[in-house]
Amino acid sequence: MAVKKQFSSFDSLLSGSDLPVLVDFYATWCGPCQMMAPILDRVGTQLKGRLQIVKIDTDKYPNLASQYQINALPTLVLFKNAQPVERIEGLVQADQLIGRLQSLL
């Protein structure tokens, strides 16, 4: 029952957003994930008003990680209209990430 609520709130987050949602699937023990955090802060600042960023801890929500076939960390998935449209695995620099996202926003 709790799992269904988690999916329900995640689904409602995606479907309720007027902006595209960039989901950062990460784990607290993952070094590259920790290095990605300030990069996502920069991306969020530069794309403010055009994008929403959400972090999902794969250790706390393994069913979500499984549902979206997260096999490497960090993995970023961009959702538009509640559908995944772009997937980026591994550490990526802010300028590269912004370049990839801008054409999709």
C-alpha positions as CSV (number, residue, x, y, z in Angstrom):
1,M,0.0,0.0,0.0
2,A,2.8,2.5,0.9
3,V,4.5,1.8,-2.5
4,K,1.3,2.7,-4.3
5,K,1.2,6.0,-2.5
6,Q,4.8,6.8,-3.4
7,F,4.0,6.1,-7.1
8,S,0.8,8.1,-6.8
9,S,2.6,11.1,-5.4
10,F,5.4,10.8,-8.0
11,D,2.9,10.5,-10.8
12,S,0.9,13.5,-9.5
13,L,4.2,15.5,-9.3
14,L,4.9,14.7,-12.9
15,S,1.4,15.2,-14.2
16,G,0.8,18.3,-12.0
17,S,3.8,20.2,-13.2
18,D,3.4,22.9,-15.8
19,L,7.2,22.7,-16.4
20,P,9.3,19.8,-17.6
21,V,10.7,17.9,-14.6
22,L,14.3,16.8,-14.4
23,V,14.5,13.9,-12.0
24,D,17.9,13.1,-10.5
25,F,18.0,9.5,-9.4
26,Y,20.9,9.3,-6.9
27,A,22.1,7.6,-3.7
28,T,23.7,9.2,-0.7
29,W,26.7,6.8,-0.9
30,C,27.4,7.7,-4.6
31,G,30.5,10.0,-5.0
32,P,29.5,11.1,-8.6
33,C,26.0,11.8,-7.3
34,Q,27.4,14.1,-4.6
35,M,29.5,15.9,-7.3
36,M,26.3,16.3,-9.4
37,A,24.5,18.2,-6.7
38,P,26.2,21.6,-7.2
39,I,25.9,21.1,-10.9
40,L,22.2,20.7,-10.6
41,D,22.0,23.8,-8.4
42,R,23.7,25.8,-11.2
43,V,21.4,24.3,-13.9
44,G,18.4,25.0,-11.7
45,T,19.5,28.7,-11.4
46,Q,20.2,29.1,-15.1
47,L,17.0,27.4,-16.2
48,K,14.8,28.9,-13.5
49,G,11.2,29.1,-14.6
50,R,11.7,26.6,-17.5
51,L,12.4,23.5,-15.5
52,Q,11.7,21.8,-12.2
53,I,14.4,19.6,-10.6
54,V,13.5,16.7,-8.3
55,K,15.9,14.4,-6.5
56,I,14.9,10.7,-5.9
57,D,17.0,8.6,-3.5
58,T,17.1,5.2,-5.1
59,D,17.8,3.5,-1.8
60,K,14.5,5.0,-0.3
61,Y,12.5,4.4,-3.5
62,P,13.8,1.2,-5.2
63,N,10.5,0.6,-6.9
64,L,10.7,3.9,-8.7
65,A,14.3,3.1,-9.7
66,S,13.2,-0.2,-11.0
67,Q,10.2,1.2,-12.9
68,Y,12.5,3.6,-14.8
69,Q,15.3,1.0,-15.2
70,I,17.9,3.0,-13.3
71,N,21.0,0.9,-13.5
72,A,23.7,3.6,-13.1
73,L,24.0,6.5,-10.7
74,P,23.6,9.3,-11.1
75,T,20.9,9.1,-13.8
76,L,18.9,12.1,-14.9
77,V,15.5,11.7,-16.6
78,L,13.7,14.6,-18.2
79,F,9.9,14.3,-18.2
80,K,7.6,16.4,-20.3
81,N,3.9,15.9,-20.0
82,A,4.6,13.2,-17.5
83,Q,6.6,11.2,-20.1
84,P,10.3,10.5,-20.1
85,V,11.9,12.3,-23.1
86,E,15.7,12.3,-22.3
87,R,18.0,10.2,-20.1
88,I,21.5,11.1,-19.1
89,E,23.7,8.6,-17.1
90,G,26.8,9.5,-15.2
91,L,28.4,12.8,-14.2
92,V,28.0,15.6,-16.7
93,Q,29.2,19.2,-16.5
94,A,26.7,22.0,-16.1
95,D,27.3,23.6,-19.6
96,Q,26.9,20.2,-21.3
97,L,23.7,19.5,-19.4
98,I,22.2,22.9,-20.1
99,G,23.0,22.5,-23.8
100,R,21.2,19.1,-23.9
101,L,18.2,20.4,-21.9
102,Q,17.6,23.7,-23.7
103,S,16.7,22.1,-27.0
104,L,14.1,20.0,-25.1
105,L,12.5,22.7,-23.0
